[in-house]
């Protein structure tokens, strides 16, 4: 990246220098000591990063699940064992391996075992329906999947037509003891299966249990695999304008760069003591994966994994005996905690850093959080295609932080951000335009979709985000609109075309359109507007059809029926914007 400092001083109103380089006016907002750029040659792969973190903090607890701590030493041994098992099953460099797990000890072990082999992690939302899971497995070409038994029935229904050869099943309590004697885990597994009835009957012949896989792997001599910066590390599936989820290709360099960028930006903010971070967002989500799963490893962090953050009562039980120094989440989770009287009784004496991502932070939530915890929520901006962090509010914990700014902060080190006008030229400071990003964290492209890639990533490396933003004279950015039709529900992207495809497949629907409507809790909710083919079509019939084919957060919360056709363009395209405007 060409440094702005090497160019002539540009006019104050421009983000572009006379020589075409980016005028990084935000650098003067960095906290003292924060590097403007990172060393991209520090690591060759995430395996090097993992080895450094483990060797530095070997005796510290790395992850905590259901009250059970896993030291980094045990973490490393389990990673090597599971990598040995996968290698013995034929997993090799470049192969795609699907992980369908909530926040449990099995997730980070599996993650780094796959990366150790130079294979590609395909993160799967455990709440996917069979239709959604089948698409991801087919599109990625994954031949191996690790899945929580709770979701085995979904896999059974989705497996047909995929290339799956190896299925590894696990139960939530499997790793709550180091050896074979695991009474706590056995009891938990028994309750989930036989008391709470959370495991639907399934049939997956030939599946292997996780603990058995570890035992097999311990006996295998793991063959080293050379992994490089440009090798693919993740396929992170996200929606698109076509309504079909597509895999953002994130290389080892992309994710390593984002870790280094965030660590550089937090320089001096956290101490050498063990920092405890609460991981609420599932680690299959890129925000949680990078921020909680990877960045805090470099700080020797003790990571409390929350398997179900929506069970507020249980989360409060877990946290009541903890003194945590960091917590990350989305606006909706923070709001739900604040609504629980038990939250105010927690010990916040060690809390230094609260980070919101995934969706816009609301002022009332920020103000209530500050009142209860005495700390401010730091807001940033990112997206899957950027591994994910693009901007962040500078944090100096030695000083009082503003409670709420409405800003997404400034670009992190080694990152260029500009706003592009509709005509393709660059907008001036104070002028809205589509937010575009260039930096080492920007994805390689979309998996096997060159045309989709070309729509968002130009030849100069600028990624068009679809969000309209404005930059002020200090270099702080603010999102003012969304260019895409994408709907943001509690931090998760929901794409109208996918909703419309599902709803339109109902035999009683003639045409439909999905739009987002403001929601005080989730940010936005999905609304579906339908012109019925059958006058007897009911809301419940539509929702039942959706429940069978879509994850819960995608299901419309508002169903509206119309007797006249929806507004369309001259070529027959339904105009969602007009529908949003009440037409």
C-alpha positions as CSV (number, residue, x, y, z in Angstrom):
1,X,0.0,0.0,0.0
2,X,1.4,3.4,-1.0
3,X,1.7,5.7,2.0
4,X,-0.2,9.0,2.1
5,X,2.7,10.6,3.9
6,X,4.9,10.2,0.9
7,X,2.5,12.3,-1.2
8,X,2.0,16.1,-1.4
9,X,-0.5,17.6,1.0
10,X,-3.9,17.5,-0.7
11,X,-6.8,19.9,-0.4
12,X,-8.6,19.4,2.9
13,X,-11.8,18.5,1.2
14,X,-10.4,15.4,-0.6
15,X,-9.6,11.8,0.4
16,X,-7.4,11.5,-2.7
17,X,-3.9,12.9,-3.0
18,X,-2.9,14.7,-6.3
19,X,-0.9,11.6,-7.2
20,X,-3.9,9.3,-6.8
21,X,-2.9,7.8,-3.4
22,X,-5.3,7.9,-0.5
23,X,-5.2,10.8,1.9
24,X,-5.4,9.0,5.2
25,X,-6.5,12.0,7.3
26,X,-7.6,9.6,10.1
27,X,-4.1,8.7,11.1
28,X,-3.9,11.8,13.4
29,X,-6.8,10.3,15.4
30,X,-4.9,7.2,16.3
31,X,-4.0,6.8,20.0
32,X,-0.3,7.5,20.6
33,X,1.9,4.5,19.9
34,X,-0.5,2.8,17.4
35,X,1.3,1.9,14.2
36,X,0.0,3.3,10.9
37,X,0.8,0.0,9.1
38,X,1.5,-3.6,9.9
39,X,4.2,-6.0,8.9
40,X,2.6,-8.4,6.4
41,X,5.6,-10.7,6.5
42,X,5.4,-11.5,10.2
43,X,3.6,-14.8,9.7
44,X,3.4,-17.2,6.8
45,X,0.2,-18.8,7.9
46,X,-2.3,-19.0,10.7
47,X,-0.5,-22.1,11.9
48,X,2.6,-19.9,12.7
49,X,0.3,-17.6,14.6
50,X,-1.2,-20.5,16.5
51,X,2.2,-21.9,17.4
52,X,3.4,-18.5,18.7
53,X,0.3,-17.9,20.8
54,X,0.4,-21.4,22.4
55,X,4.1,-21.3,23.1
56,X,3.8,-17.9,24.7
57,X,0.8,-18.8,26.9
58,X,1.1,-22.6,27.2
59,X,0.1,-22.8,30.8
60,X,-2.8,-20.4,30.7
61,X,-6.4,-21.4,30.1
62,X,-7.3,-20.7,26.5
63,X,-11.0,-21.6,26.4
64,X,-13.8,-22.2,28.9
65,X,-17.0,-24.1,28.2
66,X,-19.7,-24.9,30.7
67,X,-17.3,-24.2,33.5
68,X,-14.5,-26.4,32.2
69,X,-11.2,-24.8,31.3
70,X,-8.9,-26.0,28.5
71,X,-5.3,-25.0,28.9
72,X,-3.4,-23.9,25.7
73,X,-1.2,-27.0,26.2
74,X,-4.1,-29.3,26.1
75,X,-5.6,-27.3,23.3
76,X,-2.5,-27.9,21.2
77,X,-2.4,-31.6,21.9
78,X,-6.1,-32.0,20.9
79,X,-5.5,-29.9,17.7
80,X,-2.6,-32.2,16.7
81,X,-4.7,-35.3,17.5
82,X,-7.7,-34.2,15.5
83,X,-5.5,-33.1,12.6
84,X,-3.9,-36.5,12.7
85,X,-7.3,-38.2,12.5
86,X,-8.4,-36.0,9.5
87,X,-5.2,-36.7,7.7
88,X,-5.6,-40.4,8.2
89,X,-9.0,-40.0,6.6
90,X,-7.5,-38.5,3.5
91,X,-8.0,-34.8,4.2
92,X,-5.3,-32.9,2.3
93,X,-4.3,-29.3,1.5
94,X,-7.0,-27.4,-0.3
95,X,-9.8,-29.8,0.7
96,X,-12.9,-28.1,2.2
97,X,-14.0,-29.2,5.6
98,X,-17.4,-28.1,7.0
99,X,-17.7,-27.2,10.7
100,X,-21.3,-27.1,12.0
101,X,-20.8,-26.4,15.7
102,X,-21.9,-23.9,18.3
103,X,-19.5,-22.2,20.7
104,X,-18.0,-25.3,22.4
105,X,-14.4,-26.6,23.0
106,X,-14.7,-28.7,19.9
107,X,-15.0,-25.6,17.6
108,X,-11.5,-24.1,18.1
109,X,-9.9,-27.5,18.1
110,X,-11.5,-28.5,14.8
111,X,-10.8,-25.1,13.3
112,X,-7.0,-25.2,13.9
113,X,-6.8,-28.9,13.0
114,X,-8.3,-28.2,9.6
115,X,-5.9,-25.2,9.1
116,X,-2.9,-27.3,10.2
117,X,-3.5,-29.5,7.2
118,X,-3.7,-26.6,4.8
119,X,-7.4,-27.5,4.3
120,X,-10.2,-24.9,4.0
121,X,-12.6,-24.2,6.8
122,X,-16.3,-24.0,5.7
123,X,-18.1,-22.4,8.6
124,X,-21.8,-23.6,8.8
125,X,-24.5,-22.0,10.8
126,X,-25.9,-24.9,13.0
127,X,-29.4,-23.5,12.7
128,X,-29.4,-23.9,8.9
129,X,-32.4,-25.8,7.4
130,X,-31.6,-28.8,5.3
131,X,-32.1,-26.7,2.1
132,X,-29.5,-24.1,3.3
133,X,-27.1,-26.7,4.5
134,X,-27.3,-28.7,1.3
135,X,-26.5,-25.7,-0.8
136,X,-23.4,-24.9,1.3
137,X,-22.1,-28.4,1.2
138,X,-22.7,-28.8,-2.6
139,X,-21.3,-25.4,-3.5
140,X,-18.1,-25.8,-1.4
141,X,-17.6,-29.4,-2.4
142,X,-16.9,-30.4,1.3
143,X,-16.2,-34.1,1.8
144,X,-15.9,-33.9,5.5
145,X,-18.2,-32.4,8.2
146,X,-18.0,-32.1,11.9
147,X,-21.4,-31.6,13.4
148,X,-23.1,-31.4,16.8
149,X,-25.5,-34.3,17.3
150,X,-28.3,-31.9,18.0
151,X,-28.2,-31.0,14.3
152,X,-27.6,-34.5,12.9
153,X,-31.1,-34.9,11.6
154,X,-30.7,-31.8,9.5
155,X,-27.5,-33.3,8.0
156,X,-29.3,-36.5,7.3
157,X,-31.9,-34.6,5.3
158,X,-29.3,-32.5,3.5
159,X,-26.7,-35.2,2.7
160,X,-28.2,-36.4,-0.5
161,X,-26.4,-35.1,-3.6
162,X,-23.4,-33.8,-1.7
163,X,-19.8,-35.1,-1.8
164,X,-19.6,-35.9,1.9
165,X,-17.5,-39.0,2.8
166,X,-16.6,-38.5,6.4
167,X,-19.0,-37.4,9.2
168,X,-17.8,-36.7,12.7
169,X,-20.5,-36.4,15.4
170,X,-20.1,-34.8,18.8
171,X,-22.1,-34.0,21.9
172,X,-21.9,-30.8,23.8
173,X,-20.4,-32.4,26.9
174,X,-17.8,-34.6,25.1
175,X,-14.7,-32.6,26.1
176,X,-15.5,-31.5,29.6
177,X,-12.7,-33.8,31.0
178,X,-9.3,-34.5,29.6
179,X,-9.4,-38.2,30.0
180,X,-12.1,-40.8,29.3
181,X,-13.7,-40.3,32.8
182,X,-16.2,-37.5,32.1
183,X,-19.2,-37.7,34.5
184,X,-20.1,-34.0,34.0
185,X,-20.1,-34.4,30.3
186,X,-22.0,-37.7,30.4
187,X,-24.7,-36.2,32.6
188,X,-25.1,-33.2,30.4
189,X,-25.3,-35.3,27.2
190,X,-27.9,-37.6,28.9
191,X,-30.1,-34.6,29.9
192,X,-30.0,-33.0,26.5
193,X,-30.9,-36.3,24.8
194,X,-33.3,-38.0,27.1
195,X,-34.7,-35.2,29.3
196,X,-34.8,-32.1,27.2
197,X,-35.3,-34.2,24.0
198,X,-33.0,-31.9,22.0
199,X,-31.7,-34.7,19.7
200,X,-34.2,-35.7,17.0
201,X,-33.9,-39.3,15.7
202,X,-31.4,-39.6,12.8
203,X,-29.5,-42.0,10.7
204,X,-26.0,-41.3,9.6
205,X,-24.3,-44.7,9.0
206,X,-20.6,-44.7,9.3
207,X,-20.4,-41.5,11.3
208,X,-17.5,-41.3,13.8
209,X,-17.7,-39.9,17.3
210,X,-15.4,-37.0,18.1
211,X,-13.8,-38.6,21.2
212,X,-13.0,-41.7,19.1
213,X,-11.6,-39.5,16.4
214,X,-9.2,-37.9,18.9
215,X,-8.2,-41.3,20.2
216,X,-7.4,-42.5,16.7
217,X,-5.5,-39.3,15.9
218,X,-3.3,-39.6,19.0
219,X,-1.9,-42.8,17.4
220,X,-1.1,-41.1,14.1
221,X,2.2,-39.6,13.1
222,X,1.0,-36.2,11.7
223,X,2.8,-35.4,8.5
224,X,3.7,-31.6,8.3
225,X,2.1,-29.6,5.5
226,X,3.5,-26.4,4.1
227,X,1.0,-23.6,4.2
228,X,1.5,-20.1,2.8
229,X,0.0,-16.7,3.0
230,X,-2.0,-16.9,-0.2
231,X,-3.4,-20.3,0.5
232,X,-7.2,-20.4,1.1
233,X,-8.1,-20.6,4.8
234,X,-11.9,-20.0,5.0
235,X,-15.0,-20.1,2.9
236,X,-17.3,-17.8,4.7
237,X,-20.8,-18.0,3.2
238,X,-22.8,-14.8,2.7
239,X,-25.8,-13.9,0.7
240,X,-25.8,-12.0,-2.6
241,X,-27.8,-10.1,-5.2
242,X,-28.7,-13.4,-6.8
243,X,-30.2,-14.7,-3.6
244,X,-27.8,-17.6,-3.5
245,X,-25.3,-17.8,-0.7
246,X,-21.7,-17.6,-1.9
247,X,-18.4,-18.3,-0.2
248,X,-16.1,-15.4,0.4
249,X,-12.6,-16.7,-0.1
250,X,-10.4,-15.6,2.8
251,X,-6.7,-16.5,2.6
252,X,-4.4,-17.0,5.5
253,X,-2.9,-13.5,4.8
254,X,-6.4,-11.9,4.8
255,X,-7.2,-13.2,8.3
256,X,-3.7,-12.8,9.7
257,X,-3.7,-9.2,8.5
258,X,-6.9,-8.4,10.2
259,X,-5.7,-9.9,13.5
260,X,-2.5,-7.8,13.3
261,X,-4.4,-4.7,12.4
262,X,-6.8,-5.0,15.3
263,X,-3.9,-5.9,17.7
264,X,-1.9,-2.9,16.5
265,X,-5.0,-0.7,17.0
266,X,-5.4,-1.9,20.6
267,X,-1.7,-1.4,21.4
268,X,-1.3,-0.6,25.1
269,X,-4.9,-1.0,25.9
270,X,-4.8,-4.4,27.6
271,X,-2.2,-5.6,30.2
272,X,-0.1,-8.7,30.4
273,X,-2.4,-10.3,32.9
274,X,-4.9,-12.9,31.7
275,X,-7.7,-11.1,30.0
276,X,-11.1,-12.9,30.1
277,X,-13.3,-12.3,27.1
278,X,-16.9,-13.3,26.9
279,X,-17.7,-14.8,23.5
280,X,-21.4,-14.5,22.8
281,X,-21.6,-14.4,19.0
282,X,-21.1,-17.9,17.5
283,X,-17.6,-18.4,16.2
284,X,-18.9,-19.5,12.8
285,X,-19.6,-15.8,12.4
286,X,-16.6,-13.9,11.0
287,X,-16.8,-11.2,13.7
288,X,-16.6,-13.6,16.6
289,X,-14.1,-15.9,14.8
290,X,-11.5,-13.1,14.2
291,X,-12.1,-10.9,17.3
292,X,-12.7,-13.5,19.9
293,X,-11.4,-16.7,18.5
294,X,-8.1,-15.3,17.1
295,X,-7.2,-11.9,18.3
296,X,-7.6,-12.7,22.0
297,X,-5.3,-15.7,21.6
298,X,-2.4,-13.3,20.9
299,X,-3.2,-11.6,24.2
300,X,-3.2,-14.9,26.2
301,X,-6.9,-14.4,26.6
302,X,-9.2,-16.7,28.6
303,X,-12.1,-17.2,26.3
304,X,-15.5,-18.0,27.8
305,X,-17.6,-19.8,25.1
306,X,-21.3,-19.2,25.3
307,X,-23.1,-21.9,23.3
308,X,-26.5,-20.2,23.4
309,X,-26.4,-16.4,24.1
310,X,-30.1,-16.1,23.7
311,X,-30.6,-18.1,26.9
312,X,-30.1,-14.9,29.0
313,X,-30.8,-16.7,32.3
314,X,-28.1,-19.3,31.7
315,X,-25.6,-16.6,30.5
316,X,-26.1,-14.7,33.7
317,X,-25.5,-17.9,35.7
318,X,-22.2,-18.4,33.9
319,X,-21.0,-14.8,34.3
320,X,-22.0,-14.2,37.9
321,X,-18.8,-15.8,39.2
322,X,-16.6,-14.2,36.5
323,X,-14.6,-11.0,36.4
324,X,-14.4,-10.4,32.6
325,X,-12.3,-7.8,31.0
326,X,-13.8,-7.9,27.5
327,X,-17.1,-8.7,25.9
328,X,-18.3,-8.5,22.3
329,X,-21.8,-8.7,20.9
330,X,-24.4,-7.2,18.8
331,X,-26.9,-4.5,19.8
332,X,-29.7,-7.0,20.3
333,X,-27.7,-9.2,22.7
334,X,-26.6,-6.1,24.8
335,X,-30.2,-5.0,24.9
336,X,-31.5,-8.4,26.1
337,X,-28.8,-8.4,28.9
338,X,-29.8,-4.9,30.1
339,X,-33.4,-6.1,30.3
340,X,-32.4,-8.8,32.7
341,X,-32.2,-7.6,36.4
342,X,-29.4,-10.2,37.0
343,X,-27.1,-8.4,34.6
344,X,-26.7,-5.3,36.8
345,X,-25.6,-7.5,39.6
346,X,-22.5,-8.9,37.7
347,X,-19.0,-7.8,38.7
348,X,-17.8,-5.2,36.2
349,X,-14.7,-4.2,38.1
350,X,-12.3,-5.7,35.5
351,X,-14.3,-4.7,32.4
352,X,-12.2,-2.6,30.0
353,X,-13.5,-3.2,26.6
354,X,-17.0,-3.7,25.2
355,X,-17.2,-4.0,21.5
356,X,-20.3,-3.9,19.3
357,X,-20.3,-5.2,15.7
358,X,-22.5,-6.9,13.2
359,X,-25.3,-4.2,13.2
360,X,-25.7,-0.6,14.2
361,X,-25.5,0.2,17.9
362,X,-28.5,2.2,19.2
363,X,-28.1,5.2,21.4
364,X,-30.4,4.0,24.2
365,X,-28.5,0.7,24.4
366,X,-25.2,2.5,24.6
367,X,-26.4,4.9,27.3
368,X,-27.9,2.1,29.4
369,X,-24.8,0.0,29.0
370,X,-22.6,2.9,30.2
371,X,-24.9,3.5,33.2
372,X,-24.8,-0.2,34.3
373,X,-21.2,-1.2,33.5
374,X,-19.5,2.2,33.8
375,X,-17.8,1.5,30.4
376,X,-18.6,2.6,26.9
377,X,-19.4,0.3,24.0
378,X,-16.9,0.7,21.2
379,X,-18.4,0.5,17.8
380,X,-16.8,-0.5,14.6
381,X,-17.6,-1.6,11.0
382,X,-16.8,-4.7,9.1
383,X,-18.1,-7.3,6.6
384,X,-17.4,-10.9,5.8
385,X,-15.5,-9.9,2.7
386,X,-13.0,-8.0,4.8
387,X,-12.2,-10.7,7.4
388,X,-14.1,-8.6,8.8
389,X,-12.8,-5.4,10.4
390,X,-12.6,-2.2,8.4
391,X,-13.0,0.7,10.8
392,X,-13.0,1.0,14.6
393,X,-13.4,3.8,17.1
394,X,-9.9,4.6,18.7
395,X,-9.8,3.4,22.3
396,X,-7.8,4.9,25.1
397,X,-9.0,3.2,28.2
398,X,-7.0,5.6,30.4
399,X,-9.5,8.3,29.3
400,X,-13.2,8.7,29.5
401,X,-14.8,7.4,26.2
402,X,-17.8,9.0,24.6
403,X,-21.0,7.0,25.4
404,X,-22.4,7.2,21.8
405,X,-21.2,8.9,18.7
406,X,-23.2,7.2,15.9
407,X,-19.9,6.9,14.0
408,X,-18.2,3.6,12.9
409,X,-14.8,5.1,13.7
410,X,-11.7,5.4,11.6
411,X,-10.0,2.9,9.3
412,X,-7.6,0.5,11.1
413,X,-3.9,0.3,10.2
414,X,-2.9,-0.5,6.6
415,X,-6.5,0.2,5.4
416,X,-7.7,2.7,2.8
417,X,-11.4,3.8,2.8
418,X,-13.0,6.1,0.3
419,X,-16.6,6.9,-0.7
420,X,-17.6,6.5,-4.4
421,X,-20.2,8.5,-6.2
422,X,-22.7,6.9,-8.5
423,X,-20.7,8.0,-11.5
424,X,-17.7,6.1,-10.3
425,X,-15.6,9.1,-9.2
426,X,-14.5,9.6,-5.6
427,X,-16.6,11.7,-3.2
428,X,-15.2,14.5,-1.2
429,X,-15.0,14.8,2.5
430,X,-18.5,15.4,3.8
431,X,-20.1,14.0,0.7
432,X,-22.0,10.7,0.8
433,X,-20.9,7.8,-1.4
434,X,-20.6,4.0,-1.5
435,X,-18.0,3.0,1.1
436,X,-15.1,1.2,-0.6
437,X,-12.2,-0.6,1.1
438,X,-8.7,-1.6,0.0
439,X,-6.3,-3.4,2.3
440,X,-4.7,-6.8,3.0
441,X,-7.8,-8.0,4.8
442,X,-10.0,-7.8,1.6
443,X,-11.1,-11.2,0.3
444,X,-9.6,-13.0,-2.7
445,X,-13.1,-13.2,-4.3
446,X,-16.2,-15.4,-4.2
447,X,-15.7,-19.1,-4.5
448,X,-16.3,-20.2,-8.2
449,X,-18.2,-17.0,-8.9
450,X,-16.0,-14.6,-11.0
451,X,-18.9,-12.6,-12.3
452,X,-20.2,-11.9,-8.7
453,X,-16.6,-11.1,-7.7
454,X,-16.2,-8.6,-10.5
455,X,-19.4,-6.8,-9.3
456,X,-17.8,-5.8,-6.0
457,X,-14.0,-6.0,-6.4
458,X,-12.3,-3.9,-9.1
459,X,-8.9,-4.4,-10.8
460,X,-7.3,-1.9,-8.3
461,X,-8.4,-3.9,-5.3
462,X,-11.2,-1.7,-4.1
463,X,-14.1,-3.6,-2.6
464,X,-17.5,-2.0,-2.9
465,X,-19.4,-2.6,0.4
466,X,-22.9,-1.6,-0.7
467,X,-23.2,0.8,2.2
468,X,-23.4,4.5,1.7
469,X,-21.2,6.5,4.1
470,X,-19.8,9.9,4.7
471,X,-16.3,10.9,6.0
472,X,-15.9,14.0,8.2
473,X,-12.9,16.3,8.3
474,X,-11.2,14.2,11.0
475,X,-11.5,10.9,9.1
476,X,-14.4,9.4,11.0
477,X,-16.9,7.6,8.9
478,X,-20.7,7.3,9.4
479,X,-23.1,5.0,7.6
480,X,-26.0,7.0,6.2
481,X,-27.8,4.5,4.0
482,X,-27.6,1.1,2.4
483,X,-27.2,0.8,-1.3
484,X,-27.9,-2.9,-1.5
485,X,-31.4,-4.3,-0.6
486,X,-29.7,-6.5,2.0
487,X,-31.6,-6.6,5.3
488,X,-29.6,-6.6,8.6
489,X,-31.3,-8.6,11.3
490,X,-29.4,-8.7,14.7
491,X,-26.1,-8.6,12.9
492,X,-26.9,-11.3,10.3
493,X,-27.3,-10.5,6.6
494,X,-30.6,-11.4,5.1
495,X,-30.9,-11.1,1.3
496,X,-34.4,-10.4,-0.2
497,X,-33.9,-12.6,-3.2
498,X,-33.5,-15.7,-1.0
499,X,-36.6,-14.9,1.0
500,X,-38.5,-14.2,-2.2
501,X,-37.3,-17.5,-3.8
502,X,-38.6,-19.5,-0.8
503,X,-41.9,-17.7,-0.5
504,X,-42.5,-17.7,-4.3
505,X,-42.2,-21.5,-4.2
506,X,-45.4,-21.7,-2.2
507,X,-48.1,-22.8,-4.6
508,X,-50.5,-20.1,-3.3
509,X,-48.1,-17.2,-4.0
510,X,-48.3,-15.3,-7.3
511,X,-45.6,-12.7,-6.7
512,X,-43.8,-11.3,-3.6
513,X,-41.2,-8.9,-2.4
514,X,-39.1,-8.9,0.7
515,X,-38.0,-5.7,2.4
516,X,-36.5,-4.6,5.7
517,X,-38.4,-2.6,8.2
518,X,-37.0,-0.8,11.3
519,X,-37.1,-2.7,14.5
520,X,-36.1,-1.2,17.9
521,X,-34.5,-4.5,19.0
522,X,-33.1,-6.3,16.0
523,X,-32.3,-3.2,13.9
524,X,-34.4,-4.5,11.1
525,X,-37.0,-7.2,10.6
526,X,-38.1,-9.0,7.4
527,X,-41.4,-8.0,5.8
528,X,-42.8,-10.0,2.9
529,X,-45.4,-8.4,0.6
530,X,-47.5,-11.0,-1.3
531,X,-49.9,-11.0,-4.1
532,X,-51.7,-14.4,-3.6
533,X,-52.5,-16.8,-6.4
534,X,-55.0,-18.4,-4.1
535,X,-57.4,-16.0,-2.2
536,X,-57.5,-18.5,0.7
537,X,-53.8,-18.2,1.3
538,X,-53.1,-17.4,5.0
539,X,-50.2,-15.8,6.9
540,X,-49.6,-19.0,8.9
541,X,-49.4,-21.1,5.8
542,X,-46.7,-18.8,4.4
543,X,-44.8,-18.8,7.7
544,X,-44.9,-22.6,8.0
545,X,-43.5,-22.9,4.5
546,X,-40.7,-20.4,5.5
547,X,-39.9,-22.3,8.7
548,X,-39.3,-25.5,6.7
549,X,-36.9,-23.8,4.4
550,X,-35.1,-21.0,6.2
551,X,-33.1,-20.2,9.4
552,X,-35.2,-18.5,12.1
553,X,-33.7,-15.0,11.7
554,X,-34.6,-14.9,8.0
555,X,-38.3,-15.7,8.5
556,X,-40.6,-12.7,7.9
557,X,-42.0,-11.1,10.9
558,X,-44.6,-9.1,8.9
559,X,-46.7,-10.6,6.2
560,X,-48.8,-8.3,4.0
561,X,-51.2,-9.4,1.3
562,X,-52.1,-7.2,-1.7
563,X,-54.8,-7.6,-4.3
564,X,-53.0,-5.6,-7.0
565,X,-49.7,-6.4,-8.6
566,X,-46.5,-5.1,-7.1
567,X,-44.8,-2.0,-8.6
568,X,-42.4,-2.9,-11.4
569,X,-39.8,-1.3,-13.7
570,X,-40.4,-1.2,-17.4
571,X,-38.6,-4.5,-17.8
572,X,-40.8,-6.2,-15.1
573,X,-38.4,-6.0,-12.1
574,X,-40.1,-5.6,-8.8
575,X,-39.2,-2.2,-7.3
576,X,-38.5,-2.9,-3.6
577,X,-37.6,0.7,-2.9
578,X,-41.1,1.8,-4.0
579,X,-42.6,-0.8,-1.7
580,X,-40.5,0.5,1.1
581,X,-41.8,3.9,0.3
582,X,-45.4,2.7,0.8
583,X,-46.3,2.3,-2.9
